[in-house]
Structures are given as structure tokens and as C-alpha cells.
Amino acid sequence: MAQRYDKPTRKRFRKLTAIAHERELAGALQKLHDQFDAWQARKIDAFELNDRIHLFHQKTARELWKMYDNTVDEDLLVSRALKLGLLTEDEIGEDLIEQLGPMIGFWQDGNLDEK
């Protein structure tokens, strides 16, 4: 994140980014959990479940970790999280929403690969 925000604002962005990360990871883990349910219902076998666990670890979890490991601007992640519904406008706050206007527009212009 560029130094264009004061310290309290950067702290808010970090907190919001952590919330978004946890929620996005929880959603991905729920999908993996559904695969365990499919295995228990004998819709898939143990080998298929193992493959799906491996795919989750090698792809989904790594992509999320890379996205949220502080290499991407947190303000960009917060605006993305708003567009994905991971954060609400109330959680972000009207003042930050106003500052994020151009970034929110970026995601609304079709630059978001929704999961």
C-alpha cells in the first residue's frame, strides 16, 4: 500500500484485509468440507477425495496465501472484498468507501475473477 494513508487508516485496512482473508479462506474450506461429505455419502472414493485435498492445498490455499501475504495493496484487497461480498460497506465505513471509489470502480468494470 502506498504511503498515501495515515497510520490509523493503514491499521484499519490491515484489519479489514485480515477479515476478508479469513472469510474467503472459510468459503474455500467449506467447499473442501463438501468434498468430505461427498466421500462419506460414497459419491466419490477416497482417491478422489485425496486428489481434491491435494488440489486445495496446491492451488486454492496457495493462491489465497499469495494474495493476502501483503504483497498486494491492502486498499485494493479491501475494495475487491467489498465487490465479492466478503466485506460490507458498513464494516468498511463511509470514509474509506469514499477513498476507495476508483478502486471499487476498477472491480465493477469486470476486472474481478469471481470465485
C-alpha positions in Angstrom: 0.0 0.0 0.0 1.4 3.3 -0.9 2.1 5.7 1.9 -0.9 7.9 0.9 -2.8 6.8 4.1 -2.2 7.8 7.6 -1.2 5.2 10.2 -4.7 4.7 11.7 -6.2 4.2 8.2 -3.5 1.7 7.3 -4.3 -0.2 10.5 -8.0 -0.3 9.5 -7.1 -1.6 6.1 -4.9 -4.3 7.7 -7.8 -5.3 10.0 -10.3 -5.4 7.1 -7.9 -7.4 4.9 -7.5 -9.9 7.7 -11.3 -10.3 8.0 -11.6 -10.7 4.2 -8.8 -13.3 4.1 -10.5 -15.3 6.9 -13.9 -15.2 5.2 -12.5 -16.1 1.8 -10.5 -19.0 3.3 -13.5 -20.2 5.2 -15.6 -20.2 2.0 -12.9 -22.3 0.3 -12.6 -24.6 3.2 -16.4 -25.1 3.2 -16.1 -26.3 -0.4 -13.5 -28.7 0.6 -15.7 -29.8 3.5 -18.4 -30.6 1.0 -16.0 -33.0 -0.7 -15.6 -34.9 2.6 -19.4 -35.1 2.7 -19.5 -36.5 -0.8 -16.9 -39.1 0.2 -18.9 -40.1 3.3 -22.0 -40.4 1.2 -19.9 -42.6 -1.2 -20.4 -40.2 -4.1 -16.6 -40.1 -4.5 -14.0 -42.6 -3.4 -11.0 -42.0 -1.1 -8.6 -41.5 -4.0 -10.8 -38.7 -5.5 -11.1 -37.0 -2.1 -7.3 -37.2 -1.7 -6.9 -35.6 -5.1 -9.3 -32.8 -4.1 -7.4 -32.2 -0.9 -4.2 -32.1 -2.8 -5.7 -29.6 -5.3 -6.9 -27.4 -2.5 -3.5 -27.3 -0.8 -1.5 -26.8 -4.0 -3.9 -24.3 -5.7 -6.6 -22.7 -3.7 -4.8 -22.3 -0.4 -1.6 -21.1 -2.1 -3.5 -18.6 -4.2 -5.2 -17.1 -1.2 -1.9 -17.0 0.8 -0.1 -15.3 -2.0 -2.9 -12.7 -2.4 -3.1 -11.9 1.2 0.6 -12.0 2.1 1.0 -8.2 2.0 2.4 -8.0 -1.5 -0.8 -6.6 -2.8 -2.0 -3.2 -1.7 -4.5 -3.7 1.2 -6.7 -1.0 -0.1 -7.1 -2.9 -3.4 -7.8 -6.1 -1.4 -10.5 -4.3 0.6 -12.2 -3.0 -2.5 -12.1 -6.5 -4.0 -13.5 -7.9 -0.8 -16.4 -5.4 -1.0 -17.2 -6.5 -4.6 -17.1 -10.2 -3.7 -19.4 -9.6 -0.7 -16.7 -10.6 1.8 -17.0 -7.2 3.5 -19.9 -4.8 3.7 -20.0 -1.1 3.3 -20.9 -0.8 7.0 -17.8 -2.8 8.0 -15.5 -0.7 5.8 -17.0 2.7 6.8 -18.3 5.5 4.7 -15.0 7.4 4.9 -12.9 4.5 3.5 -15.6 3.7 0.8 -15.2 7.3 -0.4 -11.4 6.9 -0.6 -11.7 3.6 -2.4 -14.1 4.9 -5.0 -11.8 4.5 -8.0 -10.7 1.0 -6.9 -14.2 -0.1 -6.4 -14.9 1.1 -9.9 -12.0 -1.0 -11.1 -13.6 -4.2 -9.9 -17.0 -3.2 -11.1 -15.5 -2.8 -14.6 -15.2 -6.5 -15.0 -11.7 -6.9 -13.6 -12.8 -9.4 -11.0 -12.5 -13.2 -11.4 -15.3 -14.2 -9.1 -14.8 -17.5 -7.3 
